[in-house]
Amino acid sequence: MAAEVIYGKQLAEQIRQEMKEEVATLSEAGIYPKLVVVIVGEDPASLSYVRGKQRASENIGMSSELMELPEDTSQTKLLDIITRLNEDESVHGILVQLPLPEQIMEQKVIESIDPSKDVDGFHPINIGRLMTGQETFYPCTPFGIVVMLKRANISIEGKHVVIIGRSNLVGKPVGQLLLNEHATVTYCHSRTKDLKDYTKKADILIVAAGKAGMISGEDITEGTVVIDVGVNRVDGKLTGDVDFDSASQKASHITPVPKGVGPMTITMLLHNTIKAAKWIHQK
Ligand SMILES: Nc1nc(=O)c2c([nH]1)NC[C@@H]1CN(c3ccc(C(=O)N[C@@H](CCC(=O)O)C(=O)O)cc3)C=[N+]21
């Protein structure tokens, strides 16, 4: 049986339509959610992502500013800029595009962002809140995955979720979010022995390893839900970590790359920015 393809892109458009209305309502109340995206250097992939974020913000009527800094920007300079953005009351969300050039310590930058403007959900305070089951900004890709599962009517409670990848950006937080949703979670990674023993036992398999085509149909059992978080460029083309053609023969549901998780990530960034704007005005 061929899998049902979950098009994140379609879901994202639906959700963005809802958010567009919310932004309009907020603006009637004098609240104008604003996101600032900071990018250091000119990596073409990073530039293309941040342009996607800009476009998405504009499409829902949200104000979004892009700050492009030169590749050789010092850490001090970047931290100064973040301090100013933290203090600027017209700015609700701050996103510093990762990765950063090597003269800048990523963790230092992440921790300098005011947790109440950390729409990426990467600040240790927000990670801690996620771990303790509190309301906070959830990291966009993990959050997008959960919303996608829910909108596709896939139940999470009691399911065995197997995650491949343990990054701070995706693997670790997606496991935590799904644990909060009452899943049983197994983390696998590059040092896991006999990986296939785990992937075969998954009800929901989340592949966020950054290795093109590392999972194929023979690694899964019939009826598995397969979420592909890979963003790999192979011969200039964007491909996931899952071999779609073989995996979709066995999966019950599968997400494509592109048009799968990626558009949901951007949508949750917009969601978090709106949430930030509402929070600030509640204080
Ligand atoms: N501080 C920070 N926050 C991030 O959220 C962040 C980051 N840094 N660094 C890089 C990664 C990557 N990322 C993507 C978001 C959307 C798509 C996306 O929308 N992709 C489209 C296609 C885009 C294309 O064709 O190039 C799709 O999958 O259909 C991809 C990748 C966010 N990231």
The ligand as an SDF file (V2000), in Angstrom:
LIG
                    3D

 33 36  0  0  0  0  0  0  0  0999 V2000
   18.3360   30.2420   13.9940 N   0  0  0  0  0  0  0  0  0  0  0  0
   17.9360   29.3630   13.0780 C   0  0  0  0  0  0  0  0  0  0  0  0
   16.6530   28.9480   13.0510 N   0  0  0  0  0  0  0  0  0  0  0  0
   16.2190   28.0570   12.1080 C   0  0  0  0  0  0  0  0  0  0  0  0
   15.0290   27.6790   12.1060 O   0  0  0  0  0  0  0  0  0  0  0  0
   17.1600   27.5840   11.1320 C   0  0  0  0  0  0  0  0  0  0  0  0
   18.4860   28.0530   11.2030 C   0  0  0  0  0  0  0  0  0  0  0  0
   18.8480   28.9240   12.1860 N   0  0  0  0  0  0  0  0  0  0  0  0
   19.3970   27.6220   10.3050 N   0  0  0  0  0  0  0  0  0  0  0  0
   19.0610   26.7510    9.2100 C   0  0  0  0  0  0  0  0  0  0  0  0
   17.8620   25.8630    9.5220 C   0  0  0  0  0  0  0  0  0  0  0  0
   17.1890   25.2880    8.3080 C   0  0  0  0  0  0  0  0  0  0  0  0
   15.8280   25.8130    8.3130 N   0  0  0  0  0  0  0  0  0  0  0  0
   14.8910   25.6300    7.3030 C   0  0  0  0  0  0  0  0  0  0  0  0
   13.6610   26.2540    7.3070 C   0  0  0  0  0  0  0  0  0  0  0  0
   12.7690   26.1060    6.2600 C   0  0  0  0  0  0  0  0  0  0  0  0
   13.0700   25.3340    5.1720 C   0  0  0  0  0  0  0  0  0  0  0  0
   12.1090   25.2380    4.0490 C   0  0  0  0  0  0  0  0  0  0  0  0
   11.0770   25.8940    4.0460 O   0  0  0  0  0  0  0  0  0  0  0  0
   12.3610   24.4570    3.0070 N   0  0  0  0  0  0  0  0  0  0  0  0
   11.5070   24.3440    1.8360 C   0  0  0  0  0  0  0  0  0  0  0  0
   12.2610   24.5020    0.5510 C   0  0  0  0  0  0  0  0  0  0  0  0
   13.3150   25.5730    0.5270 C   0  0  0  0  0  0  0  0  0  0  0  0
   14.2170   25.4770   -0.6840 C   0  0  0  0  0  0  0  0  0  0  0  0
   13.7990   24.9670   -1.7340 O   0  0  0  0  0  0  0  0  0  0  0  0
   15.3760   25.9180   -0.5620 O   0  0  0  0  0  0  0  0  0  0  0  0
   10.8600   22.9670    1.8110 C   0  0  0  0  0  0  0  0  0  0  0  0
   11.3760   22.0600    2.4790 O   0  0  0  0  0  0  0  0  0  0  0  0
    9.8830   22.8010    1.0800 O   0  0  0  0  0  0  0  0  0  0  0  0
   14.2870   24.6830    5.1450 C   0  0  0  0  0  0  0  0  0  0  0  0
   15.1770   24.8220    6.2020 C   0  0  0  0  0  0  0  0  0  0  0  0
   15.6900   26.6400    9.4040 C   0  0  0  0  0  0  0  0  0  0  0  0
   16.8060   26.6830   10.1300 N   0  0  0  0  0  0  0  0  0  0  0  0
  1  2  1  0
  2  3  2  0
  2  8  1  0
  3  4  1  0
  4  5  2  0
  4  6  1  0
  6  7  2  0
  6 33  1  0
  7  8  1  0
  7  9  1  0
  9 10  1  0
 10 11  1  0
 11 12  1  0
 11 33  1  0
 12 13  1  0
 13 14  1  0
 13 32  1  0
 14 15  1  0
 14 31  2  0
 15 16  2  0
 16 17  1  0
 17 18  1  0
 17 30  2  0
 18 19  2  0
 18 20  1  0
 20 21  1  0
 21 22  1  0
 21 27  1  0
 22 23  1  0
 23 24  1  0
 24 25  2  0
 24 26  1  0
 27 28  2  0
 27 29  1  0
 30 31  1  0
 32 33  2  0
M  CHG  1  33   1
M  END
$$$$
